[in-house]
């Protein structure tokens, strides 16, 4: 990872030092650079609270929206001014909230390097436009070239940054590197705004200020989504947390009552989980919980509600099922968990196998008509499964009395 970062930084810095010798700029170019810098600083100051919250909520990386200004710079400025503009934008971001968010200066320097490399490649794409770089010709070809530059910027930025993150942390789940779909959509939207900013700077420079209000709306909408996820999901497994699951389950059971269809409630408890923690370590135990959570999400339908109840216990509500279907699904889950192979951090046993779970099952309306009564029935069935030898599905034996 260090070699990758240092080589990339050296190449980009060398390019930034050589380009001023072959790329000239005019007073108009300086004025455009000044406008971009002013807009960038103004937006950073006005949205600093939201930006800091988003930084703290991000797992590996987050979209800081600076690409609005850096992509605009790549589109309208000569190559010699792109590096100073990027340095100012990224440096100001770090000074205003990067230090308080725990960002080391070397990380911000690498982020600036990635942004500058993306700008140079996007600028190179724009240079092959059949018309002059500024003002861009108002035709379909110019639009396509600008879109191509946008795609090159986005792919370069993501590729360089996520390669470094992967080399540094080697996450088990590669999808976590790329953030949520909301983050990807935000990155694309900011680049589109960057393209519009560039066109405004070429035609009517002061109109570029109209880009700032949509940026605020985008940033706050993504923050709202991040806060919603943080408040409703279990951080370790990505499933619903206990409180959110209880609410969702109550809504689903109420719907089952209105529409008169069956439902089932499952409590899935991992067998001998303490032994896993004691033998392989708590980090491996966390890996097992994540693997089980992914297994549950894959084996159940997209509209079934799955949550982590606490410790090694998971809960789920299956809608529109009868007792036979619920038992069949539960058995399939039990067998799938038993087939899991989880990498262990214990060198003596590099792969953890022979996992098992016990499942307590209660059905609506046979064993209860609300979440609490069904949880009580499923919990009793779970203890019966444990007493019966574990690694089994146990249907509740209780019946709702009139």
Secondary structure, 3 states (H helix, E strand, C coil): CHHHHHHHHHHHHHHHHHHCCCCCCCHHHHHHHHHHHHHHHHHHHHCHHHHHHHHHHCCCCCCCCCHHHHHHHHHHCCHHHHHHHHHHHHHHHHHHHHCCCCCCHHHHHHHHHHHHHHHHHHHHHHHCCCCCCCCCCCCHHHHHHHHHHHHHHHHHHHHHHHHHHHHHHCCCCHHHHHCCHHHHHHHHHHHHHHHHHHHHHHHCHHHHHHHHHHHHHHHHHHHHHHHHHHHHECCCCCCECHHHHHHHHHHHHHHHHHHCCCEEEEEEEECCHHHHHHHHCHHHHHHHHHHHHHHHHHHCCCCCEEEEEECCEEEEEEECCCHHHHHHHHHHHHHHHHCCCEECCCCCCCEECCCCEEEEEEEECCCCCCHHHHHHHHHHHHHHHHHCCCCCEEECCCCCCC
